[in-house]
Amino acid sequence: MSDIEFPDDLIQLESAAWEAHQRGVLTAGEAADVQAAITAHAEATGLDRYTVEMALKKLVRHPATEATEA
């Protein structure tokens, strides 16, 4: 999907939020933290926030797919 490089802490944050979501325990605060981190990364890299968010979600939620596209 993309060649965006994500810092490990952003990947870990999204991974933890995804796991919490799957367990049904994701809080609004945790979700807001992820969104803030995504927005900050998008701004720092000059990329569209939506593009960054979708690439990060794909990386975390579908790692096998991402690996086969590389």
Distance bins in CASP14 RR format, pairs under 12 A and 6 or more apart:
PFRMAT RR
TARGET T0000
AUTHOR 0000-0000-0000
RMODE 2
METHOD distances of the structure
MODEL  1
1 51 0 0 0 0 1 0 0 0 0 0 0
1 52 0 0 0 0 0 1 0 0 0 0 0
1 53 0 0 0 0 0 1 0 0 0 0 0
1 54 1 0 0 1 0 0 0 0 0 0 0
1 55 1 0 1 0 0 0 0 0 0 0 0
1 56 0 0 0 0 0 1 0 0 0 0 0
1 57 0 0 0 0 1 0 0 0 0 0 0
1 58 1 0 1 0 0 0 0 0 0 0 0
1 59 0 0 0 0 1 0 0 0 0 0 0
1 61 0 0 0 0 0 1 0 0 0 0 0
1 62 0 0 0 0 1 0 0 0 0 0 0
1 65 0 0 0 0 1 0 0 0 0 0 0
1 66 1 0 0 1 0 0 0 0 0 0 0
1 67 0 0 0 0 0 1 0 0 0 0 0
1 68 0 0 0 0 0 1 0 0 0 0 0
1 69 1 0 0 1 0 0 0 0 0 0 0
1 70 0 0 0 0 0 1 0 0 0 0 0
2 45 0 0 0 0 0 1 0 0 0 0 0
2 47 0 0 0 0 1 0 0 0 0 0 0
2 48 0 0 0 0 0 1 0 0 0 0 0
2 50 0 0 0 0 0 1 0 0 0 0 0
2 51 1 0 0 1 0 0 0 0 0 0 0
2 52 0 0 0 0 1 0 0 0 0 0 0
2 53 0 0 0 0 0 1 0 0 0 0 0
2 54 0 0 0 0 1 0 0 0 0 0 0
2 55 1 0 1 0 0 0 0 0 0 0 0
2 56 0 0 0 0 1 0 0 0 0 0 0
2 57 0 0 0 0 0 1 0 0 0 0 0
2 58 0 0 0 0 1 0 0 0 0 0 0
2 59 0 0 0 0 1 0 0 0 0 0 0
2 66 0 0 0 0 1 0 0 0 0 0 0
2 69 0 0 0 0 1 0 0 0 0 0 0
2 70 0 0 0 0 0 1 0 0 0 0 0
3 45 0 0 0 0 0 1 0 0 0 0 0
3 47 0 0 0 0 0 1 0 0 0 0 0
3 51 0 0 0 0 0 1 0 0 0 0 0
3 55 0 0 0 0 1 0 0 0 0 0 0
3 59 0 0 0 0 0 1 0 0 0 0 0
3 66 0 0 0 0 0 1 0 0 0 0 0
3 69 0 0 0 0 0 1 0 0 0 0 0
3 70 0 0 0 0 1 0 0 0 0 0 0
4 10 0 0 0 0 0 1 0 0 0 0 0
4 11 0 0 0 0 0 1 0 0 0 0 0
4 38 0 0 0 0 0 1 0 0 0 0 0
4 41 0 0 0 0 1 0 0 0 0 0 0
4 42 0 0 0 0 1 0 0 0 0 0 0
4 44 0 0 0 0 0 1 0 0 0 0 0
4 45 1 0 0 1 0 0 0 0 0 0 0
4 46 0 0 0 0 0 1 0 0 0 0 0
4 47 1 0 0 1 0 0 0 0 0 0 0
4 48 0 0 0 0 0 1 0 0 0 0 0
4 49 0 0 0 0 0 1 0 0 0 0 0
4 51 1 0 0 1 0 0 0 0 0 0 0
4 52 1 0 0 1 0 0 0 0 0 0 0
4 53 0 0 0 0 0 1 0 0 0 0 0
4 54 0 0 0 0 1 0 0 0 0 0 0
4 55 1 0 1 0 0 0 0 0 0 0 0
4 56 1 0 0 1 0 0 0 0 0 0 0
4 57 0 0 0 0 0 1 0 0 0 0 0
4 58 0 0 0 0 0 1 0 0 0 0 0
4 59 0 0 0 0 1 0 0 0 0 0 0
4 66 0 0 0 0 0 1 0 0 0 0 0
5 11 0 0 0 0 0 1 0 0 0 0 0
5 41 0 0 0 0 1 0 0 0 0 0 0
5 44 0 0 0 0 0 1 0 0 0 0 0
5 45 0 0 0 0 1 0 0 0 0 0 0
5 47 0 0 0 0 0 1 0 0 0 0 0
5 52 0 0 0 0 0 1 0 0 0 0 0
5 55 0 0 0 0 0 1 0 0 0 0 0
5 56 0 0 0 0 0 1 0 0 0 0 0
5 59 0 0 0 0 0 1 0 0 0 0 0
6 12 0 0 0 0 1 0 0 0 0 0 0
6 13 0 0 0 0 1 0 0 0 0 0 0
6 14 0 0 0 0 1 0 0 0 0 0 0
6 15 0 0 0 0 0 1 0 0 0 0 0
6 37 0 0 0 0 1 0 0 0 0 0 0
6 38 0 0 0 0 1 0 0 0 0 0 0
6 40 0 0 0 0 0 1 0 0 0 0 0
6 41 1 0 0 1 0 0 0 0 0 0 0
6 42 0 0 0 0 0 1 0 0 0 0 0
6 44 0 0 0 0 0 1 0 0 0 0 0
6 45 0 0 0 0 1 0 0 0 0 0 0
6 47 0 0 0 0 0 1 0 0 0 0 0
6 52 0 0 0 0 1 0 0 0 0 0 0
6 53 0 0 0 0 0 1 0 0 0 0 0
6 55 1 0 0 1 0 0 0 0 0 0 0
6 56 1 0 1 0 0 0 0 0 0 0 0
6 57 0 0 0 0 0 1 0 0 0 0 0
6 58 0 0 0 0 0 1 0 0 0 0 0
6 59 1 0 0 1 0 0 0 0 0 0 0
6 60 0 0 0 0 1 0 0 0 0 0 0
6 66 0 0 0 0 0 1 0 0 0 0 0
7 13 0 0 0 0 1 0 0 0 0 0 0
7 14 0 0 0 0 0 1 0 0 0 0 0
7 37 0 0 0 0 1 0 0 0 0 0 0
7 38 0 0 0 0 0 1 0 0 0 0 0
7 40 0 0 0 0 0 1 0 0 0 0 0
7 41 1 0 0 1 0 0 0 0 0 0 0
7 44 0 0 0 0 1 0 0 0 0 0 0
7 45 0 0 0 0 0 1 0 0 0 0 0
7 52 0 0 0 0 0 1 0 0 0 0 0
7 56 0 0 0 0 0 1 0 0 0 0 0
8 14 0 0 0 0 0 1 0 0 0 0 0
8 15 0 0 0 0 0 1 0 0 0 0 0
8 37 0 0 0 0 0 1 0 0 0 0 0
8 59 0 0 0 0 0 1 0 0 0 0 0
9 15 0 0 0 0 0 1 0 0 0 0 0
9 16 0 0 0 0 0 1 0 0 0 0 0
9 33 0 0 0 0 0 1 0 0 0 0 0
9 34 0 0 0 0 0 1 0 0 0 0 0
9 37 1 0 0 1 0 0 0 0 0 0 0
9 40 0 0 0 0 0 1 0 0 0 0 0
9 41 0 0 0 0 1 0 0 0 0 0 0
9 56 0 0 0 0 0 1 0 0 0 0 0
10 16 0 0 0 0 0 1 0 0 0 0 0
10 17 0 0 0 0 0 1 0 0 0 0 0
10 33 0 0 0 0 0 1 0 0 0 0 0
10 34 0 0 0 0 1 0 0 0 0 0 0
10 35 0 0 0 0 0 1 0 0 0 0 0
10 36 0 0 0 0 0 1 0 0 0 0 0
10 37 1 0 1 0 0 0 0 0 0 0 0
10 38 1 0 0 1 0 0 0 0 0 0 0
10 39 0 0 0 0 0 1 0 0 0 0 0
10 40 0 0 0 0 1 0 0 0 0 0 0
10 41 1 0 1 0 0 0 0 0 0 0 0
10 42 0 0 0 0 0 1 0 0 0 0 0
10 44 0 0 0 0 0 1 0 0 0 0 0
10 45 0 0 0 0 0 1 0 0 0 0 0
10 52 0 0 0 0 1 0 0 0 0 0 0
10 53 0 0 0 0 0 1 0 0 0 0 0
10 55 0 0 0 0 0 1 0 0 0 0 0
10 56 1 0 0 1 0 0 0 0 0 0 0
10 57 0 0 0 0 0 1 0 0 0 0 0
10 59 0 0 0 0 1 0 0 0 0 0 0
10 60 0 0 0 0 1 0 0 0 0 0 0
11 17 0 0 0 0 0 1 0 0 0 0 0
11 18 0 0 0 0 0 1 0 0 0 0 0
11 34 0 0 0 0 0 1 0 0 0 0 0
11 37 0 0 0 0 0 1 0 0 0 0 0
11 38 0 0 0 0 0 1 0 0 0 0 0
11 41 0 0 0 0 0 1 0 0 0 0 0
11 55 0 0 0 0 0 1 0 0 0 0 0
11 56 1 0 0 1 0 0 0 0 0 0 0
11 57 0 0 0 0 0 1 0 0 0 0 0
11 58 0 0 0 0 0 1 0 0 0 0 0
11 59 1 0 0 1 0 0 0 0 0 0 0
11 60 1 0 0 1 0 0 0 0 0 0 0
11 61 0 0 0 0 0 1 0 0 0 0 0
11 63 0 0 0 0 0 1 0 0 0 0 0
11 66 0 0 0 0 0 1 0 0 0 0 0
12 18 0 0 0 0 0 1 0 0 0 0 0
12 19 0 0 0 0 0 1 0 0 0 0 0
12 33 0 0 0 0 0 1 0 0 0 0 0
12 34 0 0 0 0 0 1 0 0 0 0 0
12 37 0 0 0 0 0 1 0 0 0 0 0
12 56 0 0 0 0 0 1 0 0 0 0 0
12 59 0 0 0 0 0 1 0 0 0 0 0
12 60 0 0 0 0 1 0 0 0 0 0 0
13 19 0 0 0 0 0 1 0 0 0 0 0
13 20 0 0 0 0 0 1 0 0 0 0 0
13 26 0 0 0 0 0 1 0 0 0 0 0
13 29 0 0 0 0 0 1 0 0 0 0 0
13 30 0 0 0 0 1 0 0 0 0 0 0
13 31 0 0 0 0 0 1 0 0 0 0 0
13 32 0 0 0 0 0 1 0 0 0 0 0
13 33 1 0 0 1 0 0 0 0 0 0 0
13 34 1 0 1 0 0 0 0 0 0 0 0
13 35 0 0 0 0 0 1 0 0 0 0 0
13 36 0 0 0 0 1 0 0 0 0 0 0
13 37 1 0 1 0 0 0 0 0 0 0 0
13 38 0 0 0 0 1 0 0 0 0 0 0
13 40 0 0 0 0 0 1 0 0 0 0 0
13 41 0 0 0 0 0 1 0 0 0 0 0
13 56 0 0 0 0 1 0 0 0 0 0 0
13 60 0 0 0 0 1 0 0 0 0 0 0
14 20 0 0 0 0 0 1 0 0 0 0 0
14 21 0 0 0 0 0 1 0 0 0 0 0
14 26 0 0 0 0 0 1 0 0 0 0 0
14 30 0 0 0 0 0 1 0 0 0 0 0
14 31 0 0 0 0 0 1 0 0 0 0 0
14 33 0 0 0 0 0 1 0 0 0 0 0
14 34 1 0 1 0 0 0 0 0 0 0 0
14 35 0 0 0 0 0 1 0 0 0 0 0
14 37 0 0 0 0 1 0 0 0 0 0 0
14 38 1 0 0 1 0 0 0 0 0 0 0
14 41 0 0 0 0 0 1 0 0 0 0 0
14 52 0 0 0 0 0 1 0 0 0 0 0
14 53 0 0 0 0 1 0 0 0 0 0 0
14 54 0 0 0 0 0 1 0 0 0 0 0
14 55 0 0 0 0 0 1 0 0 0 0 0
14 56 1 0 1 0 0 0 0 0 0 0 0
14 57 1 0 0 1 0 0 0 0 0 0 0
14 58 0 0 0 0 0 1 0 0 0 0 0
14 59 1 0 0 1 0 0 0 0 0 0 0
14 60 1 0 1 0 0 0 0 0 0 0 0
14 61 0 0 0 0 1 0 0 0 0 0 0
14 63 0 0 0 0 0 1 0 0 0 0 0
15 21 0 0 0 0 0 1 0 0 0 0 0
15 22 0 0 0 0 0 1 0 0 0 0 0
15 30 0 0 0 0 0 1 0 0 0 0 0
15 34 0 0 0 0 1 0 0 0 0 0 0
15 56 0 0 0 0 1 0 0 0 0 0 0
15 57 0 0 0 0 0 1 0 0 0 0 0
15 59 0 0 0 0 1 0 0 0 0 0 0
15 60 1 0 1 0 0 0 0 0 0 0 0
15 61 0 0 0 0 1 0 0 0 0 0 0
15 63 0 0 0 0 1 0 0 0 0 0 0
16 22 0 0 0 0 0 1 0 0 0 0 0
16 23 0 0 0 0 0 1 0 0 0 0 0
16 25 0 0 0 0 0 1 0 0 0 0 0
16 26 0 0 0 0 1 0 0 0 0 0 0
16 27 0 0 0 0 0 1 0 0 0 0 0
16 30 1 0 0 1 0 0 0 0 0 0 0
16 31 0 0 0 0 0 1 0 0 0 0 0
16 33 0 0 0 0 1 0 0 0 0 0 0
16 34 0 0 0 0 1 0 0 0 0 0 0
16 37 0 0 0 0 0 1 0 0 0 0 0
16 60 0 0 0 0 1 0 0 0 0 0 0
17 23 0 0 0 0 0 1 0 0 0 0 0
17 24 0 0 0 0 0 1 0 0 0 0 0
17 25 0 0 0 0 0 1 0 0 0 0 0
17 26 1 0 1 0 0 0 0 0 0 0 0
17 27 0 0 0 0 1 0 0 0 0 0 0
17 28 0 0 0 0 0 1 0 0 0 0 0
17 29 0 0 0 0 1 0 0 0 0 0 0
17 30 1 0 1 0 0 0 0 0 0 0 0
17 31 1 0 0 1 0 0 0 0 0 0 0
17 32 0 0 0 0 0 1 0 0 0 0 0
17 33 1 0 0 1 0 0 0 0 0 0 0
17 34 1 0 1 0 0 0 0 0 0 0 0
17 35 0 0 0 0 1 0 0 0 0 0 0
17 36 0 0 0 0 0 1 0 0 0 0 0
17 37 0 0 0 0 1 0 0 0 0 0 0
17 38 0 0 0 0 0 1 0 0 0 0 0
17 53 0 0 0 0 0 1 0 0 0 0 0
17 56 0 0 0 0 0 1 0 0 0 0 0
17 57 0 0 0 0 1 0 0 0 0 0 0
17 60 0 0 0 0 1 0 0 0 0 0 0
17 61 0 0 0 0 0 1 0 0 0 0 0
18 24 0 0 0 0 0 1 0 0 0 0 0
18 25 0 0 0 0 0 1 0 0 0 0 0
18 26 0 0 0 0 1 0 0 0 0 0 0
18 30 0 0 0 0 0 1 0 0 0 0 0
18 31 0 0 0 0 0 1 0 0 0 0 0
18 34 0 0 0 0 1 0 0 0 0 0 0
18 56 0 0 0 0 1 0 0 0 0 0 0
18 57 1 0 0 1 0 0 0 0 0 0 0
18 58 0 0 0 0 0 1 0 0 0 0 0
18 59 0 0 0 0 0 1 0 0 0 0 0
18 60 1 0 1 0 0 0 0 0 0 0 0
18 61 1 0 0 1 0 0 0 0 0 0 0
18 62 0 0 0 0 0 1 0 0 0 0 0
18 63 0 0 0 0 0 1 0 0 0 0 0
19 25 0 0 0 0 1 0 0 0 0 0 0
19 26 0 0 0 0 1 0 0 0 0 0 0
19 30 0 0 0 0 0 1 0 0 0 0 0
19 34 0 0 0 0 0 1 0 0 0 0 0
19 60 0 0 0 0 1 0 0 0 0 0 0
19 61 0 0 0 0 0 1 0 0 0 0 0
20 26 1 0 1 0 0 0 0 0 0 0 0
20 27 1 0 0 1 0 0 0 0 0 0 0
20 28 0 0 0 0 0 1 0 0 0 0 0
20 29 0 0 0 0 0 1 0 0 0 0 0
20 30 1 0 0 1 0 0 0 0 0 0 0
20 31 0 0 0 0 1 0 0 0 0 0 0
20 33 0 0 0 0 0 1 0 0 0 0 0
20 34 0 0 0 0 0 1 0 0 0 0 0
21 27 0 0 0 0 0 1 0 0 0 0 0
21 28 0 0 0 0 0 1 0 0 0 0 0
21 30 0 0 0 0 1 0 0 0 0 0 0
21 31 0 0 0 0 1 0 0 0 0 0 0
21 34 0 0 0 0 0 1 0 0 0 0 0
21 57 0 0 0 0 0 1 0 0 0 0 0
21 60 0 0 0 0 0 1 0 0 0 0 0
21 61 0 0 0 0 1 0 0 0 0 0 0
22 60 0 0 0 0 0 1 0 0 0 0 0
22 61 0 0 0 0 1 0 0 0 0 0 0
23 30 0 0 0 0 0 1 0 0 0 0 0
24 30 0 0 0 0 0 1 0 0 0 0 0
24 31 0 0 0 0 0 1 0 0 0 0 0
25 31 0 0 0 0 0 1 0 0 0 0 0
26 32 0 0 0 0 0 1 0 0 0 0 0
26 33 0 0 0 0 0 1 0 0 0 0 0
26 34 0 0 0 0 1 0 0 0 0 0 0
27 33 0 0 0 0 1 0 0 0 0 0 0
27 34 0 0 0 0 0 1 0 0 0 0 0
28 34 0 0 0 0 0 1 0 0 0 0 0
28 35 0 0 0 0 0 1 0 0 0 0 0
29 35 0 0 0 0 1 0 0 0 0 0 0
29 36 0 0 0 0 1 0 0 0 0 0 0
29 37 0 0 0 0 0 1 0 0 0 0 0
30 36 0 0 0 0 0 1 0 0 0 0 0
30 37 0 0 0 0 0 1 0 0 0 0 0
31 37 0 0 0 0 0 1 0 0 0 0 0
31 38 0 0 0 0 0 1 0 0 0 0 0
31 53 0 0 0 0 0 1 0 0 0 0 0
32 38 0 0 0 0 0 1 0 0 0 0 0
32 39 0 0 0 0 0 1 0 0 0 0 0
33 39 0 0 0 0 0 1 0 0 0 0 0
33 40 0 0 0 0 0 1 0 0 0 0 0
34 40 0 0 0 0 0 1 0 0 0 0 0
34 41 0 0 0 0 0 1 0 0 0 0 0
34 49 0 0 0 0 0 1 0 0 0 0 0
34 52 0 0 0 0 0 1 0 0 0 0 0
34 53 0 0 0 0 1 0 0 0 0 0 0
34 56 0 0 0 0 1 0 0 0 0 0 0
34 57 0 0 0 0 1 0 0 0 0 0 0
34 60 0 0 0 0 0 1 0 0 0 0 0
35 41 0 0 0 0 0 1 0 0 0 0 0
35 42 0 0 0 0 0 1 0 0 0 0 0
35 49 0 0 0 0 1 0 0 0 0 0 0
35 50 0 0 0 0 0 1 0 0 0 0 0
35 52 0 0 0 0 0 1 0 0 0 0 0
35 53 1 0 0 1 0 0 0 0 0 0 0
35 56 0 0 0 0 0 1 0 0 0 0 0
35 57 0 0 0 0 0 1 0 0 0 0 0
36 42 0 0 0 0 0 1 0 0 0 0 0
36 43 0 0 0 0 0 1 0 0 0 0 0
36 49 0 0 0 0 0 1 0 0 0 0 0
36 53 0 0 0 0 0 1 0 0 0 0 0
37 43 0 0 0 0 0 1 0 0 0 0 0
37 44 0 0 0 0 0 1 0 0 0 0 0
37 49 0 0 0 0 0 1 0 0 0 0 0
37 52 0 0 0 0 1 0 0 0 0 0 0
37 53 0 0 0 0 0 1 0 0 0 0 0
37 56 0 0 0 0 1 0 0 0 0 0 0
38 44 0 0 0 0 0 1 0 0 0 0 0
38 45 0 0 0 0 0 1 0 0 0 0 0
38 47 0 0 0 0 0 1 0 0 0 0 0
38 48 0 0 0 0 0 1 0 0 0 0 0
38 49 1 0 0 1 0 0 0 0 0 0 0
38 50 0 0 0 0 1 0 0 0 0 0 0
38 51 0 0 0 0 0 1 0 0 0 0 0
38 52 1 0 1 0 0 0 0 0 0 0 0
38 53 1 0 1 0 0 0 0 0 0 0 0
38 54 0 0 0 0 1 0 0 0 0 0 0
38 55 0 0 0 0 1 0 0 0 0 0 0
38 56 1 0 0 1 0 0 0 0 0 0 0
38 57 0 0 0 0 1 0 0 0 0 0 0
38 60 0 0 0 0 0 1 0 0 0 0 0
39 45 0 0 0 0 0 1 0 0 0 0 0
39 46 0 0 0 0 0 1 0 0 0 0 0
39 47 0 0 0 0 0 1 0 0 0 0 0
39 48 0 0 0 0 0 1 0 0 0 0 0
39 49 1 0 1 0 0 0 0 0 0 0 0
39 50 0 0 0 0 0 1 0 0 0 0 0
39 52 0 0 0 0 1 0 0 0 0 0 0
39 53 0 0 0 0 1 0 0 0 0 0 0
39 56 0 0 0 0 0 1 0 0 0 0 0
40 46 0 0 0 0 0 1 0 0 0 0 0
40 47 0 0 0 0 0 1 0 0 0 0 0
40 49 0 0 0 0 1 0 0 0 0 0 0
40 52 0 0 0 0 1 0 0 0 0 0 0
40 53 0 0 0 0 0 1 0 0 0 0 0
41 47 1 0 0 1 0 0 0 0 0 0 0
41 48 0 0 0 0 0 1 0 0 0 0 0
41 49 0 0 0 0 1 0 0 0 0 0 0
41 51 0 0 0 0 0 1 0 0 0 0 0
41 52 1 0 1 0 0 0 0 0 0 0 0
41 53 0 0 0 0 1 0 0 0 0 0 0
41 55 0 0 0 0 0 1 0 0 0 0 0
41 56 0 0 0 0 1 0 0 0 0 0 0
42 48 1 0 0 1 0 0 0 0 0 0 0
42 49 1 0 1 0 0 0 0 0 0 0 0
42 50 0 0 0 0 1 0 0 0 0 0 0
42 51 1 0 0 1 0 0 0 0 0 0 0
42 52 1 0 1 0 0 0 0 0 0 0 0
42 53 1 0 0 1 0 0 0 0 0 0 0
42 54 0 0 0 0 0 1 0 0 0 0 0
42 55 0 0 0 0 0 1 0 0 0 0 0
42 56 0 0 0 0 1 0 0 0 0 0 0
43 49 1 0 0 1 0 0 0 0 0 0 0
43 52 0 0 0 0 1 0 0 0 0 0 0
44 52 0 0 0 0 1 0 0 0 0 0 0
45 51 0 0 0 0 1 0 0 0 0 0 0
45 52 1 0 0 1 0 0 0 0 0 0 0
45 55 0 0 0 0 0 1 0 0 0 0 0
45 56 0 0 0 0 0 1 0 0 0 0 0
46 52 0 0 0 0 1 0 0 0 0 0 0
47 53 0 0 0 0 0 1 0 0 0 0 0
47 54 0 0 0 0 0 1 0 0 0 0 0
47 55 0 0 0 0 1 0 0 0 0 0 0
47 56 0 0 0 0 0 1 0 0 0 0 0
48 54 0 0 0 0 1 0 0 0 0 0 0
48 55 0 0 0 0 0 1 0 0 0 0 0
49 55 0 0 0 0 0 1 0 0 0 0 0
49 56 0 0 0 0 0 1 0 0 0 0 0
50 56 0 0 0 0 0 1 0 0 0 0 0
50 57 0 0 0 0 0 1 0 0 0 0 0
51 57 0 0 0 0 0 1 0 0 0 0 0
51 58 0 0 0 0 0 1 0 0 0 0 0
52 58 0 0 0 0 0 1 0 0 0 0 0
52 59 0 0 0 0 0 1 0 0 0 0 0
53 59 0 0 0 0 0 1 0 0 0 0 0
53 60 0 0 0 0 0 1 0 0 0 0 0
53 61 0 0 0 0 0 1 0 0 0 0 0
54 60 0 0 0 0 0 1 0 0 0 0 0
54 61 0 0 0 0 0 1 0 0 0 0 0
54 62 0 0 0 0 0 1 0 0 0 0 0
54 66 0 0 0 0 0 1 0 0 0 0 0
55 61 0 0 0 0 0 1 0 0 0 0 0
55 62 0 0 0 0 0 1 0 0 0 0 0
55 65 0 0 0 0 0 1 0 0 0 0 0
55 66 0 0 0 0 1 0 0 0 0 0 0
55 69 0 0 0 0 0 1 0 0 0 0 0
56 62 0 0 0 0 0 1 0 0 0 0 0
56 63 0 0 0 0 0 1 0 0 0 0 0
56 66 0 0 0 0 0 1 0 0 0 0 0
57 63 0 0 0 0 0 1 0 0 0 0 0
57 65 0 0 0 0 0 1 0 0 0 0 0
57 66 0 0 0 0 0 1 0 0 0 0 0
58 64 0 0 0 0 0 1 0 0 0 0 0
58 65 1 0 0 1 0 0 0 0 0 0 0
58 66 1 0 0 1 0 0 0 0 0 0 0
58 67 0 0 0 0 0 1 0 0 0 0 0
58 68 0 0 0 0 0 1 0 0 0 0 0
58 69 0 0 0 0 1 0 0 0 0 0 0
59 65 0 0 0 0 1 0 0 0 0 0 0
59 66 1 0 1 0 0 0 0 0 0 0 0
59 67 0 0 0 0 1 0 0 0 0 0 0
59 69 0 0 0 0 0 1 0 0 0 0 0
59 70 0 0 0 0 0 1 0 0 0 0 0
60 66 0 0 0 0 1 0 0 0 0 0 0
62 68 0 0 0 0 1 0 0 0 0 0 0
62 69 0 0 0 0 1 0 0 0 0 0 0
63 69 0 0 0 0 0 1 0 0 0 0 0
63 70 0 0 0 0 0 1 0 0 0 0 0
64 70 0 0 0 0 0 1 0 0 0 0 0
END
